[in-house]
Amino acid sequence: MLRDYLDFHRATLEMKCAGLTDEQLRRRASPPSTLTLLGLVRHMAEVERAWFRRIVDRQDVPLVWSVDGDYQAAYDATGSTREEAFAAWQQEIEHARRIERAAPSLDVTATDPRSGTEVSLRLVMLHLIHEYARHNGHADLLREAVDGTTGV
């Protein structure tokens, strides 16, 4: 069920971006905010990378856009392209799926280095579902501001 809900929310973000040009994906709905649809894709790539690869799988990989651990930095997609952002996001989703499938159970734990808290894979998946759900609400508003499309 967790896997299905996580994939549902991943697919929802992708649908919100479907059919838009790079320029439209970079359009800000409410300046001075730097939040854009493309920025959300970049942000979620970073979130997937941090939780699944860096925390659960303990990989020593750098963040892509959030060099100083500022995950908001990924929102600014100025100069970014659909191809670059979506490739990174899809790659992180595949890593996450591989890590999740390889785990002996959803109860395996890892330590979040930021808080020192022990987290289970189950908690990580729940957190990602929450993160996607919240940002898909933002994506609803951003998409409507770009071309008036609602309910996608």
Residue frames as a rotation matrix with the C-alpha (Angstrom) as fourth column:
MET 1
0.574 0.819 0.000 0.00
0.819 -0.574 0.000 0.00
0.000 0.000 -1.000 0.00
LEU 2
0.411 -0.493 -0.767 2.84
0.152 -0.792 0.591 2.42
-0.899 -0.360 -0.250 0.83
ARG 3
-0.659 -0.685 0.311 4.54
0.374 0.060 0.926 1.68
-0.652 0.726 0.216 -2.48
ASP 4
-0.213 0.669 0.712 1.27
0.968 0.046 0.246 2.23
0.131 0.741 -0.658 -4.37
TYR 5
0.771 0.514 -0.376 0.53
0.581 -0.810 0.084 5.55
-0.261 -0.283 -0.923 -2.67
LEU 6
0.040 -0.840 -0.542 4.08
0.081 -0.538 0.839 6.77
-0.996 -0.078 0.047 -3.19
ASP 7
-0.752 -0.308 0.583 3.93
0.556 0.179 0.812 5.85
-0.355 0.934 0.037 -6.88
PHE 8
0.259 0.915 0.310 0.50
0.965 -0.259 -0.039 7.52
0.044 0.309 -0.950 -7.16
HIS 9
0.737 0.020 -0.675 1.92
0.261 -0.930 0.258 10.78
-0.623 -0.366 -0.691 -5.86
ARG 10
-0.428 -0.901 -0.067 4.99
0.156 -0.146 0.977 10.54
-0.890 0.408 0.203 -8.08
ALA 11
-0.537 0.299 0.789 2.70
0.843 0.236 0.484 10.04
-0.042 0.925 -0.379 -11.08
THR 12
0.572 0.792 -0.212 0.54
0.793 -0.601 -0.105 12.97
-0.211 -0.107 -0.972 -9.98
LEU 13
0.240 -0.560 -0.793 3.49
-0.006 -0.818 0.576 15.37
-0.971 -0.133 -0.199 -10.02
GLU 14
-0.763 -0.536 0.361 4.44
0.312 0.183 0.932 14.10
-0.566 0.824 0.027 -13.46
MET 15
-0.105 0.821 0.561 0.85
0.994 0.066 0.089 14.65
0.035 0.567 -0.823 -14.71
LYS 16
0.617 0.346 -0.707 0.85
0.485 -0.875 -0.005 18.22
-0.620 -0.340 -0.708 -13.38
CYS 17
-0.115 -0.790 -0.602 3.87
-0.240 -0.566 0.789 18.92
-0.964 0.235 -0.125 -15.59
ALA 18
-0.275 -0.005 0.961 2.67
0.706 0.678 0.205 17.09
-0.653 0.735 -0.183 -18.69
GLY 19
0.310 0.447 0.839 2.50
0.949 -0.203 -0.242 19.01
0.062 0.871 -0.488 -21.95
LEU 20
0.927 0.009 -0.375 4.25
0.105 -0.966 0.237 22.15
-0.361 -0.259 -0.896 -20.69
THR 21
0.601 -0.763 0.239 7.30
0.177 -0.165 -0.970 23.81
0.779 0.626 0.036 -22.20
ASP 22
-0.220 -0.778 -0.589 10.46
0.888 0.090 -0.451 24.46
0.404 -0.622 0.671 -20.21
GLU 23
-0.794 -0.054 0.605 9.45
-0.034 -0.990 -0.133 28.11
0.606 -0.126 0.785 -19.97
GLN 24
0.208 0.953 0.221 6.03
-0.473 -0.099 0.876 27.20
0.856 -0.287 0.430 -18.59
LEU 25
0.529 -0.067 -0.846 7.57
0.570 0.766 0.296 24.75
0.628 -0.639 0.443 -16.12
ARG 26
-0.520 -0.803 -0.290 9.83
0.798 -0.337 -0.499 27.57
0.303 -0.492 0.816 -14.85
ARG 27
-0.245 0.496 0.833 6.97
0.009 -0.858 0.513 30.08
0.970 0.133 0.206 -14.47
ARG 28
-0.953 -0.084 -0.291 6.46
0.295 -0.030 -0.955 31.41
0.072 -0.996 0.054 -10.96
ALA 29
-0.127 0.992 0.029 2.88
0.829 0.090 0.552 31.58
0.545 0.094 -0.833 -9.74
SER 30
0.881 0.473 0.021 3.35
0.365 -0.706 0.607 34.18
0.302 -0.526 -0.795 -7.06
PRO 31
-0.121 -0.959 0.257 6.55
0.505 -0.282 -0.815 36.21
0.854 0.031 0.519 -7.06
PRO 32
0.259 -0.946 -0.194 8.74
-0.956 -0.223 -0.190 36.78
0.137 0.235 -0.962 -5.13
SER 33
0.454 -0.071 0.888 8.51
-0.352 0.902 0.252 33.03
-0.819 -0.427 0.385 -4.48
THR 34
-0.407 -0.664 -0.628 10.89
-0.884 0.114 0.453 31.01
-0.229 0.739 -0.633 -6.66
LEU 35
-0.398 0.309 0.864 8.54
-0.074 0.928 -0.366 28.00
-0.914 -0.209 -0.347 -6.56
THR 36
-0.158 0.317 -0.935 7.81
-0.986 -0.101 0.132 26.53
-0.053 0.943 0.329 -9.99
LEU 37
0.877 0.476 0.065 6.69
-0.464 0.875 -0.139 23.16
-0.123 0.092 0.988 -11.30
LEU 38
0.526 -0.762 -0.377 10.21
-0.010 0.438 -0.899 22.44
0.850 0.477 0.224 -12.48
GLY 39
-0.331 -0.619 0.713 11.51
-0.721 -0.322 -0.614 23.51
0.609 -0.717 -0.339 -9.09
LEU 40
0.391 0.547 0.740 9.16
-0.879 0.461 0.122 21.01
-0.275 -0.698 0.661 -7.43
VAL 41
0.936 -0.108 -0.336 10.54
-0.071 0.875 -0.478 18.23
0.345 0.471 0.811 -9.63
ARG 42
0.013 -0.998 0.063 14.10
-0.164 -0.064 -0.984 19.21
0.986 0.002 -0.164 -8.69
HIS 43
-0.192 -0.013 0.981 13.14
-0.953 -0.237 -0.190 19.44
0.235 -0.971 0.033 -5.01
MET 44
0.727 0.549 0.413 11.54
-0.637 0.763 0.109 16.00
-0.255 -0.342 0.904 -5.03
ALA 45
0.642 -0.626 -0.442 14.58
0.034 0.599 -0.800 14.51
0.766 0.499 0.406 -6.77
GLU 46
-0.329 -0.799 0.503 16.66
-0.472 -0.322 -0.821 15.93
0.818 -0.507 -0.271 -3.94
VAL 47
0.086 0.464 0.882 14.26
-0.993 0.116 0.036 14.61
-0.085 -0.879 0.470 -1.28
GLU 48
0.949 0.234 -0.214 14.23
-0.273 0.945 -0.180 11.12
0.160 0.230 0.960 -2.82
ARG 49
0.282 -0.936 -0.211 18.05
0.001 0.221 -0.975 11.17
0.959 0.275 0.063 -2.98
ALA 50
-0.343 -0.442 0.829 18.47
-0.754 -0.397 -0.524 12.33
0.560 -0.804 -0.197 0.59
TRP 51
0.250 0.547 0.799 16.07
-0.938 0.341 0.060 9.91
-0.240 -0.764 0.598 2.23
PHE 52
0.975 0.220 0.041 16.60
-0.203 0.946 -0.253 6.76
-0.094 0.238 0.967 0.21
ARG 53
0.592 -0.794 -0.136 20.21
0.255 0.346 -0.903 6.93
0.764 0.500 0.408 -0.92
ARG 54
-0.214 -0.772 0.599 21.90
-0.368 -0.504 -0.781 9.02
0.905 -0.388 -0.176 1.76
ILE 55
-0.154 0.203 0.967 19.94
-0.987 -0.067 -0.143 7.93
0.036 -0.977 0.211 4.83
VAL 56
0.757 0.531 0.381 18.42
-0.567 0.823 -0.021 4.49
-0.325 -0.200 0.924 4.23
ASP 57
0.921 -0.386 -0.042 21.17
0.282 0.738 -0.613 3.11
0.268 0.553 0.789 1.97
ARG 58
0.686 -0.648 -0.332 23.95
0.172 -0.299 0.938 5.11
-0.707 -0.701 -0.094 3.66
GLN 59
0.399 -0.534 0.746 25.47
0.902 0.080 -0.425 6.17
0.167 0.842 0.513 0.34
ASP 60
-0.044 -0.518 -0.854 28.03
0.495 -0.754 0.431 8.93
-0.868 -0.404 0.290 0.44
VAL 61
-0.264 0.059 0.963 26.56
0.933 -0.236 0.270 10.94
0.244 0.970 0.007 -2.44
PRO 62
-0.935 -0.092 -0.344 26.28
0.199 -0.936 -0.290 14.73
-0.295 -0.340 0.893 -2.51
LEU 63
0.198 0.967 -0.160 23.04
0.445 -0.234 -0.865 16.59
-0.874 0.100 -0.476 -2.90
VAL 64
-0.083 -0.191 0.978 22.56
0.996 -0.001 0.084 17.92
-0.015 0.982 0.191 -6.43
TRP 65
0.022 0.200 0.980 21.07
0.431 -0.886 0.171 21.40
0.902 0.419 -0.106 -5.98
SER 66
0.880 0.388 0.274 21.01
-0.097 -0.417 0.904 21.80
0.465 -0.822 -0.329 -2.21
VAL 67
0.117 -0.977 -0.179 24.74
0.101 0.191 -0.976 22.05
0.988 0.096 0.121 -1.64
ASP 68
-0.740 -0.421 0.525 24.47
-0.408 -0.340 -0.847 23.42
0.535 -0.841 0.080 1.88
GLY 69
-0.831 0.471 -0.295 21.52
0.556 0.713 -0.427 21.20
0.009 -0.519 -0.855 2.82
ASP 70
-0.570 0.663 -0.486 19.07
-0.355 -0.732 -0.582 23.97
-0.741 -0.160 0.652 1.92
TYR 71
-0.568 0.380 0.730 16.40
0.652 0.750 0.117 21.95
-0.503 0.542 -0.673 0.15
GLN 72
0.507 0.744 -0.435 14.62
0.318 -0.630 -0.709 25.16
-0.801 0.221 -0.556 -0.83
ALA 73
-0.262 -0.703 -0.661 17.53
-0.453 -0.515 0.728 25.95
-0.852 0.490 -0.183 -3.18
ALA 74
-0.801 -0.030 0.598 16.25
0.407 0.704 0.581 23.31
-0.439 0.709 -0.552 -5.60
TYR 75
0.216 0.974 -0.071 13.05
0.643 -0.197 -0.740 25.34
-0.735 0.114 -0.669 -6.09
ASP 76
0.340 -0.135 -0.931 14.87
-0.473 -0.880 -0.045 27.95
-0.813 0.456 -0.363 -8.12
ALA 77
0.281 -0.125 0.952 14.84
0.592 0.803 -0.069 26.31
-0.755 0.583 0.300 -11.54
THR 78
0.722 -0.091 -0.686 16.15
-0.444 -0.821 -0.359 29.35
-0.530 0.564 -0.633 -13.41
GLY 79
-0.046 -0.777 -0.628 18.07
-0.998 0.007 0.064 27.99
-0.045 0.630 -0.776 -16.39
SER 80
-0.605 -0.107 0.789 17.01
-0.266 0.961 -0.074 24.42
-0.751 -0.255 -0.609 -15.68
THR 81
-0.505 0.439 -0.743 15.35
-0.803 0.075 0.591 22.25
0.315 0.895 0.314 -18.30
ARG 82
0.595 0.776 0.210 12.69
-0.802 0.590 0.092 19.55
-0.053 -0.223 0.973 -18.23
GLU 83
0.609 -0.389 -0.691 15.24
-0.155 0.796 -0.585 17.08
0.778 0.463 0.425 -19.60
GLU 84
-0.461 -0.880 0.114 17.77
-0.231 -0.005 -0.973 17.77
0.857 -0.475 -0.201 -16.84
ALA 85
-0.461 0.322 0.827 15.31
-0.887 -0.203 -0.416 17.90
0.034 -0.925 0.380 -13.95
PHE 86
0.621 0.784 0.008 13.17
-0.783 0.621 -0.019 14.94
-0.019 0.006 1.000 -14.99
ALA 87
0.342 -0.585 -0.735 16.23
-0.166 0.732 -0.660 12.77
0.925 0.348 0.153 -15.72
ALA 88
-0.710 -0.623 0.328 17.57
-0.390 -0.040 -0.920 13.43
0.586 -0.781 -0.215 -12.21
TRP 89
-0.179 0.744 0.644 14.16
-0.968 -0.017 -0.250 12.84
-0.174 -0.668 0.723 -10.64
GLN 90
0.736 0.480 -0.478 13.53
-0.597 0.792 -0.124 9.59
0.319 0.377 0.870 -12.53
GLN 91
-0.080 -0.857 -0.509 17.01
-0.155 0.515 -0.843 8.36
0.985 0.012 -0.174 -11.64
GLU 92
-0.765 -0.199 0.612 16.37
-0.599 -0.129 -0.790 9.01
0.236 -0.971 -0.020 -7.94
ILE 93
0.282 0.923 0.263 12.99
-0.949 0.309 -0.067 7.26
-0.143 -0.230 0.963 -8.12
GLU 94
0.604 -0.114 -0.789 14.67
-0.312 0.877 -0.365 4.19
0.734 0.466 0.494 -9.62
HIS 95
-0.571 -0.820 -0.035 17.31
-0.208 0.187 -0.960 4.23
0.794 -0.541 -0.278 -6.87
ALA 96
-0.479 0.462 0.747 14.57
-0.875 -0.184 -0.448 4.53
-0.069 -0.868 0.492 -4.26
ARG 97
0.613 0.754 -0.237 12.61
-0.778 0.628 -0.017 1.62
0.136 0.195 0.971 -5.73
ARG 98
0.210 -0.632 -0.746 15.74
-0.143 0.735 -0.663 -0.54
0.967 0.245 0.064 -5.86
ILE 99
-0.767 -0.518 0.378 16.60
-0.390 -0.091 -0.916 0.26
0.509 -0.851 -0.132 -2.23
GLU 100
-0.145 0.814 0.562 13.05
-0.971 -0.009 -0.238 -0.39
-0.189 -0.580 0.792 -1.08
ARG 101
0.688 0.417 -0.594 12.80
-0.589 0.799 -0.121 -3.70
0.424 0.433 0.795 -2.98
ALA 102
-0.051 -0.832 -0.552 16.17
-0.091 0.555 -0.827 -4.90
0.995 0.008 -0.104 -1.62
ALA 103
-0.472 -0.114 0.874 15.24
-0.831 -0.273 -0.484 -4.22
0.294 -0.955 0.034 2.01
PRO 104
-0.913 0.103 -0.396 14.36
0.176 0.973 -0.151 -7.34
0.369 -0.208 -0.906 4.00
SER 105
-0.037 0.941 -0.337 11.41
0.999 0.048 0.024 -5.46
0.039 -0.335 -0.941 5.51
LEU 106
0.271 0.224 0.936 10.00
0.312 -0.940 0.135 -1.98
0.911 0.256 -0.325 5.92
ASP 107
0.988 0.119 -0.097 11.19
0.120 -0.207 0.971 -2.09
0.095 -0.971 -0.219 9.52
VAL 108
0.119 -0.993 -0.013 14.90
0.957 0.118 -0.265 -1.78
0.264 0.019 0.964 8.66
THR 109
0.878 0.209 -0.432 16.28
0.381 -0.850 0.364 1.30
-0.291 -0.484 -0.825 10.33
ALA 110
-0.046 -0.871 0.489 18.86
0.808 -0.320 -0.494 3.96
0.587 0.373 0.719 9.62
THR 111
0.013 -0.025 -1.000 19.94
0.810 -0.585 0.025 7.07
-0.586 -0.810 0.013 11.45
ASP 112
0.737 0.243 0.630 19.01
0.556 -0.748 -0.362 10.49
0.383 0.618 -0.687 10.12
PRO 113
-0.215 -0.949 -0.230 22.32
0.936 -0.134 -0.325 12.36
0.278 -0.285 0.917 10.47
ARG 114
-0.368 0.126 0.921 20.55
0.049 -0.987 0.154 15.72
0.929 0.101 0.357 10.69
SER 115
0.360 0.627 0.691 18.57
-0.688 -0.322 0.651 14.82
0.630 -0.709 0.315 13.81
GLY 116
-0.713 -0.660 0.237 20.32
-0.666 0.531 -0.524 11.70
0.220 -0.531 -0.818 15.05
THR 117
0.046 0.859 0.510 16.92
-0.830 0.317 -0.459 9.99
-0.556 -0.403 0.728 15.06
GLU 118
-0.872 -0.226 0.435 16.51
-0.012 0.896 0.443 6.37
-0.490 0.381 -0.784 14.06
VAL 119
-0.051 0.854 -0.518 14.05
-0.881 -0.283 -0.380 6.03
-0.471 0.437 0.766 11.18
SER 120
-0.183 0.082 0.980 12.55
0.220 0.975 -0.040 2.97
-0.958 0.208 -0.196 9.52
LEU 121
-0.972 -0.090 0.219 12.10
0.224 -0.052 0.973 2.49
-0.076 0.995 0.071 5.80
ARG 122
-0.150 0.988 0.024 8.35
0.973 0.143 0.183 2.54
0.177 0.051 -0.983 6.54
LEU 123
0.305 0.219 -0.927 8.67
0.572 -0.820 -0.005 6.00
-0.762 -0.528 -0.376 8.11
VAL 124
-0.682 -0.618 -0.392 10.74
0.015 -0.547 0.837 7.22
-0.731 0.565 0.382 5.16
MET 125
-0.794 0.439 0.420 8.07
0.557 0.250 0.792 6.06
0.243 0.863 -0.443 2.72
LEU 126
0.237 0.896 -0.375 5.34
0.967 -0.253 0.005 7.71
-0.090 -0.364 -0.927 4.79
HIS 127
-0.028 -0.333 -0.943 7.38
0.292 -0.904 0.311 10.92
-0.956 -0.267 0.122 4.88
LEU 128
-0.935 -0.352 0.031 7.78
0.115 -0.219 0.969 10.86
-0.335 0.910 0.245 1.09
ILE 129
-0.338 0.897 0.286 4.03
0.890 0.205 0.407 10.34
0.307 0.392 -0.867 0.63
HIS 130
0.405 0.443 -0.800 3.42
0.742 -0.670 0.005 13.35
-0.534 -0.596 -0.600 2.88
GLU 131
-0.387 -0.666 -0.637 6.03
0.116 -0.721 0.683 15.42
-0.915 0.190 0.356 1.03
TYR 132
-0.926 0.087 0.368 4.59
0.374 0.079 0.924 14.60
0.051 0.993 -0.106 -2.39
ALA 133
-0.027 0.999 -0.027 1.00
0.990 0.031 0.138 15.18
0.139 -0.023 -0.990 -1.25
ARG 134
0.271 0.068 -0.960 1.86
0.500 -0.862 0.081 18.61
-0.822 -0.502 -0.268 0.10
HIS 135
-0.593 -0.610 -0.526 3.81
-0.122 -0.578 0.807 19.62
-0.796 0.542 0.268 -2.98
ASN 136
-0.736 0.428 0.525 1.20
0.670 0.350 0.654 18.20
0.096 0.833 -0.545 -5.34
GLY 137
0.370 0.822 -0.433 -1.17
0.847 -0.490 -0.206 20.74
-0.382 -0.291 -0.877 -3.78
HIS 138
-0.031 -0.479 -0.877 1.34
-0.081 -0.873 0.480 23.42
-0.996 0.087 -0.012 -4.75
ALA 139
-0.894 -0.355 0.273 1.56
0.195 0.239 0.951 21.85
-0.403 0.904 -0.145 -8.22
ASP 140
-0.062 0.953 0.296 -2.24
0.979 0.115 -0.168 22.19
-0.194 0.280 -0.940 -8.59
LEU 141
0.620 0.312 -0.720 -1.99
0.340 -0.934 -0.112 25.94
-0.707 -0.175 -0.685 -8.08
LEU 142
-0.327 -0.835 -0.442 1.14
-0.201 -0.396 0.896 26.34
-0.923 0.382 -0.039 -10.19
ARG 143
-0.765 0.073 0.640 -0.39
0.584 0.499 0.640 24.46
-0.272 0.863 -0.425 -13.13
GLU 144
0.308 0.950 0.054 -3.61
0.916 -0.280 -0.288 26.45
-0.258 0.138 -0.956 -12.95
ALA 145
0.440 -0.210 -0.873 -1.59
0.022 -0.970 0.244 29.69
-0.898 -0.127 -0.422 -12.99
VAL 146
-0.644 -0.765 0.034 0.36
0.002 0.043 0.999 28.55
-0.765 0.643 -0.026 -16.06
ASP 147
-0.966 0.210 -0.153 -2.50
-0.154 0.013 0.988 27.54
0.210 0.978 0.020 -18.36
GLY 148
-0.315 0.913 0.258 -5.73
-0.939 -0.339 0.055 27.35
0.138 -0.225 0.964 -16.38
THR 149
-0.126 0.231 -0.965 -5.70
-0.229 0.939 0.255 23.54
0.965 0.254 -0.066 -16.21
THR 150
-0.250 0.116 0.961 -7.28
-0.967 0.013 -0.253 22.08
-0.042 -0.993 0.109 -13.11
GLY 151
0.527 0.610 0.592 -7.94
-0.680 0.720 -0.136 18.55
-0.509 -0.331 0.794 -11.97
VAL 152
0.335 -0.482 -0.810 -5.15
-0.704 0.443 -0.555 16.95
0.626 0.756 -0.190 -13.97
